[in-house]
Amino acid sequence: MTRPAIRFRSSEEAAIALALAGPAGVLLLSAPGAAAWPGAATVAAMLDLARAAHPAVPHDAALDCGSAPGLALDAIRQGWRLLVLAPHPAFPAVSAAAAEAGATLLSAAPATLDLSRLDLRRPGGRAILARHLGSLPS
């Protein structure tokens, strides 16, 4: 079963997605190029905060590395196991390093709902997210 994916930019957004996740869980994908800023360690810390609030929710987490193979390699060293790296001449080498570390490198992000486009403070925004995550009927 494929998990519905969302793009998040804060621990609060990730926590709301975890809170509203349906039975399939959720794929939490960082903002585009987040490996560069705010950085892999900061994104991991955001996820740790969100997970602490909802520890039992099934989920995967992916770091978007933009087109920076060096940042993808650094993220693998930091423990990231799912990364997105735009097509790049170094992609095959980074993919091999990822496989060796037990990580997966994607050449494109999956289809996502970008939470920056929703006002999650309002019931309508939360309803759109819940519907996307499968916790509300379509």
C-alpha positions as CSV (number, residue, x, y, z in Angstrom):
1,M,0.0,0.0,0.0
2,T,1.4,3.4,-1.0
3,R,1.1,6.1,1.6
4,P,-0.4,9.5,0.6
5,A,2.3,12.2,0.6
6,I,2.4,15.7,2.0
7,R,5.1,18.4,1.9
8,F,5.8,20.0,5.2
9,R,7.8,23.0,6.3
10,S,7.5,22.8,10.1
11,S,7.1,20.3,12.9
12,E,3.6,21.7,13.4
13,E,2.6,20.8,9.9
14,A,4.1,17.3,10.2
15,A,2.4,16.7,13.5
16,I,-1.0,17.8,12.0
17,A,-0.5,15.4,9.1
18,L,0.4,12.6,11.5
19,A,-2.7,13.4,13.6
20,L,-5.0,13.3,10.6
21,A,-3.4,10.3,8.8
22,G,-5.7,7.5,7.8
23,P,-5.0,3.8,8.2
24,A,-2.3,3.9,5.4
25,G,-0.3,6.5,7.3
26,V,1.5,9.3,5.5
27,L,4.7,10.0,3.7
28,L,6.2,13.2,5.2
29,L,8.3,14.9,2.5
30,S,10.4,18.0,3.3
31,A,10.1,21.2,1.5
32,P,11.8,21.4,-1.9
33,G,15.6,21.7,-1.4
34,A,15.3,21.4,2.4
35,A,18.6,19.6,2.5
36,A,20.3,23.0,1.7
37,W,18.1,25.0,4.0
38,P,17.1,24.5,6.8
39,G,19.3,21.4,6.5
40,A,19.0,17.6,7.0
41,A,19.6,17.8,10.8
42,T,16.9,20.5,11.3
43,V,14.4,18.7,9.2
44,A,15.1,15.5,11.2
45,A,14.6,17.5,14.4
46,M,11.2,18.8,13.1
47,L,10.2,15.2,12.4
48,D,11.3,14.1,15.9
49,L,9.0,16.7,17.4
50,A,6.1,15.6,15.3
51,R,6.7,11.9,15.9
52,A,6.8,12.5,19.7
53,A,3.3,13.8,19.5
54,H,2.0,10.9,17.4
55,P,4.4,7.9,18.0
56,A,2.1,5.2,16.8
57,V,1.1,6.6,13.4
58,P,2.6,4.7,10.4
59,H,4.7,7.0,8.3
60,D,7.8,7.4,6.1
61,A,10.0,10.5,5.9
62,A,11.8,11.8,2.9
63,L,14.3,14.6,2.5
64,D,14.3,16.7,-0.7
65,C,17.9,17.4,-1.7
66,G,17.1,19.5,-4.7
67,S,19.9,19.0,-7.2
68,A,22.7,18.8,-4.6
69,P,24.4,15.4,-4.6
70,G,26.8,16.4,-1.9
71,L,23.9,17.2,0.4
72,A,22.2,13.9,-0.4
73,L,25.4,12.0,0.5
74,D,25.6,14.0,3.8
75,A,22.0,13.2,4.6
76,I,22.7,9.5,4.0
77,R,25.6,9.8,6.5
78,Q,23.2,11.4,9.0
79,G,20.8,8.5,8.7
80,W,18.2,9.5,6.2
81,R,16.8,6.5,4.4
82,L,14.6,8.1,1.8
83,L,15.8,11.0,-0.3
84,V,14.8,12.9,-3.4
85,L,17.6,14.1,-5.7
86,A,16.8,15.8,-9.0
87,P,18.5,14.2,-12.1
88,H,22.2,15.0,-12.0
89,P,25.3,13.5,-13.5
90,A,26.3,12.2,-10.1
91,F,22.9,10.5,-9.5
92,P,24.1,7.0,-10.3
93,A,27.0,7.3,-7.8
94,V,24.7,8.8,-5.1
95,S,22.1,6.1,-5.8
96,A,24.8,3.4,-5.3
97,A,26.0,5.0,-2.0
98,A,22.3,5.1,-0.9
99,A,21.8,1.5,-1.7
100,E,24.9,0.5,0.2
101,A,23.6,2.4,3.2
102,G,20.2,0.8,2.9
103,A,18.6,4.0,1.7
104,T,16.4,4.8,-1.3
105,L,17.1,7.7,-3.7
106,L,14.2,8.9,-5.8
107,S,14.8,11.0,-8.9
108,A,11.5,12.9,-8.4
109,A,9.2,13.6,-5.6
110,P,6.0,11.6,-5.5
111,A,2.7,13.4,-6.0
112,T,2.1,15.4,-2.8
113,L,-0.3,17.8,-1.1
114,D,1.8,20.9,-0.3
115,L,0.7,22.1,3.2
116,S,2.0,25.6,2.5
117,R,-1.1,26.0,0.3
118,L,-3.5,25.2,3.1
119,D,-4.5,27.2,6.2
120,L,-4.4,24.4,8.7
121,R,-5.7,26.7,11.4
122,R,-9.1,26.5,9.7
123,P,-11.4,23.5,9.6
124,G,-11.5,23.6,5.8
125,G,-7.8,23.3,5.5
126,R,-7.7,20.4,7.9
127,A,-10.6,18.8,6.0
128,I,-8.7,19.0,2.7
129,L,-5.7,17.4,4.4
130,A,-7.7,14.7,6.1
131,R,-9.4,13.8,2.8
132,H,-6.0,13.6,1.1
133,L,-4.7,11.3,3.8
134,G,-7.7,9.0,3.7
135,S,-9.1,9.8,7.1
136,L,-12.2,11.4,5.6
137,P,-14.3,10.0,2.7
138,S,-13.9,11.7,-0.7
